[in-house]
Amino acid sequence: MTATSVAIGAVDRRGRPRGRGRAPRAGAGVYLLATVLVGICIGPVLYIIIGGFRSNAQITQDPSGFPGPWVLTNYSEVLASSEFWVAMGNSTISAVATTAGAVVLGVMASYVIARYDFAGKGALYALFAAGLMFPVTVAITPLYLLVRNLGLVNSLGGIILPQIAFALPTTIIILVPFLRAIPKELEEAASIDGAGRLGFFWRMVVPLSMPGVVTVGILAFVTTWNGYMLPLFILNDTSLFTLPLGVQNFASQYSVDTARVLAYTSLSMLPALIFFSLFEKRIVGGLTGAVKG
């Protein structure tokens, strides 16, 4: 095919180049739709954060306006209260312990499912997959009875253990493709060098699956940090409240002080937002690797 025929084929009957002009329009529509969706998601968050810099009189006069002048006392008073830092500490303990438990148990269970053949392997994997469709609201009553029988009501352990259980399905579904994609030749070479199964697991499997481990760890941390239903049923002592319960308790105490409630709410969600934003690329990379695997 000559260059002339290529040039003629690239032009339609009206003399316009074929395949040109449509892609930019489609791309512009996609970007416009993405911008609208991002605005819908970010709008309420920005309203809460900016609302914390306003006074109650400003909010009453113009609920959707900007601060004028900006009020910093709302945030300073919340940061100066011991109630906020107690809830922050409880949320940190709960989130870190849940993340550690879900990652450690998830990696071990995923390694067995991905690398070994045994009876009931498919059923076990399907059981964990079914756990993704099992919300905590459905299991809250029997779960509360179980926690009460274990003597863990009104303790952080009473929410950490169930949170680990609910985080395991997502962890295993993401990690199994990572571990399955590790070449068996590496395991054979490690066994020739004298490494046992545990040695191969800690020295080779864990480092190679680190993108997936980081992904499931971040997801478990953010989900636990924002958990509300389980702590609401298990925790009764205000000194054990996590931040979601702290927001509810603070809002009931200062129901007429809307500006301070907005400040407390924005400070409560700020750590999770920062944590998720810092590791966003790792989450996307880990999920991409899980799909490829």
N, C-alpha and C positions, 0 to 999 in steps of 0.2 A: 504494500500500500504506500503510495507516494505521499509527500507532504501536502500536495495540493488536495488530494482526496480527503485527507484527514481534516484539513482546514474547511473543506466544503461540508463534510459530515458534522463538523462541530457547529454549524450554523443552521437554524431552522428556516422555515419558509418565509418568515417575516424578517429575516436577516439578523436575528438576535442570536448570540452564542447560546448553544444548548448547555443545560446544566448550570448556568450561571444566573444569579439573581434570586434563586429559590432558597439556597442554603443560608444566606445572610438573613432573609426574612424569617425562616424557620428558627434560626439561632436567636434572633431578636425576640421572637415570641416566647421561646423557652426561657430566656433570661428575664423577660418581663413577668412571666408566670412565677419564676423562682423568686424574683424580687417581691412580688405580692405575698407569696407564702412566707417568706422570711419576715416581712413586715408584720404579718398576722401573728407570727410566733414571738417576735421580739417586742412587739408593741406593748403587751401587758407587763412584760418584765421591765421595760423602760419606764412605764407609768408608775410601777411600784417604787423603783429606785429614785426617780425624780420626785415622786410624791413625798418621800422621806425628807426632802430638803425644803418642804413647804410647811407653813403653819396651818392649823385647823381653820383659821379664818380665811386663808387663801383657798383652801380646798372647798369650803362652803360657798364662797363667792364664785369661784370658777373651777369646777372639778377637773377640767381637762387642760388647764393653763400651766404655764411654766412658773417656777418660783420667782417671786419678786417682792422683797429680796430673798436670797437664798438663806435658809435657816439650817445651821449646823448642829444645833443643840439636840435635835431628835436623835441623831446618830451618836453623839457624844454621851447622852444619857443612857442609851441602850448599851454602849460599850462599857460604861461605868458600872452597870448593874451586874451583880454576881449571878443572878438567875440565867442570864444569857450565856455566860462562860461555863456554868455547870451543865447546861443543855449542850453546849458545844463540845465539852469533854465527853459527855455520854455518847453523843453521836459519833465522835471520833473513835472511841473505844469499840462501839458496836460495829462501825463500818470497817475498821482495820481488822478486828477479830473475824468478822464474817468473810472478808476478802481473803484472809490467810487460810481459813478453813476451807472455803470453796475452791481456792486454787490448788492447795495441797491434795485434798481428796479428789478433786476433779482430774488433776494430772494423773494420779495413780489409777483411777478407774478408767480413764480414757486410754491409758497405756495398755491395760489388760484387754479392753474391747478392741483396740486397733491392731494389736500385735499377736494375739493368741487366738487359737481356734478351740472352742469348747462348746459343749451342749448348752443351748439356751442363749447363745451369744446374740443372735438377732432379736430374741424376745427381750433381753436385757436392754439392748440399745433402743428398741421400740418403747420400752417402759420409760426410759429417760426422755425420749422424744415426746411421749404423751404428757410428761410433766410440764412441758411448755404450755399446754392447754388447760392447766389446772390452776386457776387463780386462788390467791390466798383468801379471798372473800368466801369462797365455797367451803374451804376447810377451816374457817376460823373457829367454829363451835367445837368440833372434835379436837382441833389443835389446842384450844384453850383447856379442854378437859385433860388432855395428855400432859400439857405443861403443868397443870395444877397437881396431877398425880405424881409428877416428878419433883414437886416442891420448888419449882422455879418461877412461880408467879411473883410479880413485883421484883424482878431481878433482871439484870442485863443478860445473864445467861439464858433466860427464858425467851428472849427475842433473838439472840445470836444463833442458837442451834436451829430453830426453824428457818431463819434467814439463810443459813448455809444449805439446808435441804432444798429450799426453793431456788437457790442460785446454782445448784449442781446440774440441773437439766441443760441450761444455757451453756454452762462451762463445758460439759461433756460433748454436746452437739458441735461446739466450735473446735474443741481440741482433737477430737477423734480424726478428722481429715488431716490435721497437721502431723499427728503421730503415724498415721497410716502411710503418709507420703515419704517417710524416712526410708531410704533404701535398705533392704535386708543385707546387702553386701557390707554395710557398715557394722551391722551386728555380728556378722560372721568374722569380719576382720578383728573386731574387738574381742571376740571369743578366742581367736587364735593368739592374740596378744595376752591372753590370760584374764581378761575382764569378765566378771560374772554378769548375771542379769541385772543386779542392783547397780553394779559399777557402770554398765552400759546405760542404765536408766539415768543416773545422776550426771555422768560425764558427757553423754552424747545426746540423749533424748531431751532432757530439760533445756540445755542451751539451744538446740536446733528448733525447739518449739517455743522459744521465748516470745516471738511476736504474738502468737496465740495466747500465751500465758498473760502477757501484759493486757491484751484486749479483754479477756474474761475478768481479769482483776479490776480493770477500770469500770466495766459494766456492773460488776458486783458491788463495788464501792459506791458508785453513784446511785444505784437502785436502793441500797441499804440506807444511804444518807437521806434519801427522800421518802423512805418507808413511813407510813402513817397508820395503816389499819392494824398491823400486828402490835406495835407498841401501845396503841390505844386500848387494846383488850388486855394486855399483859401487865402494863405498868400503871400503878396507882399513886405511887409516891412521887411528889413533884421534884424531889432531889434526884430522881432517876429518869426524868423526862428527857427524851431526845429533842432535837430542834423542831421537827414538825409538831410535836405535842407542846413544846415551849411556845411556839407561835400561837397555837390555840389558847393556851393558858394566858399568855400575855394579852391576846386580843379580848378575852373575857374580862380581864382585870382593867384594861384601859380601853373599853369599848367606845368611849366618847373621844378619846385622843387618837383620831384616825392617822394623823401624821406620824406619831410615834409607832403605831402598829405597822405602818408601811415601812418605816425604817428598820424595825425588828425583822420583818419579813424579808426585806432585801438583804440584810446581813446574814440571815439564815441560809438563803439560797446561794449567796455569793461564793462560798468555798466549793460547792459542787460545780458551779458554772466555770470557775477558774480551773478546777481540776480537769473537767471535761474538755475545756478549750485547749489546755496545754497538751493533752494526749489525744487530740482528735485524729491526727494523722496515723498514730499507732493503731487506733481502733479501726479505721478504714483499711489499713494495711493488713491487720490481723484477720478481719472479715473477708477481705479479698483472697488471702492465702487459704482460708478455710473453704471458700467456694471452689478455688482451683484444685485443692486437695481432694 
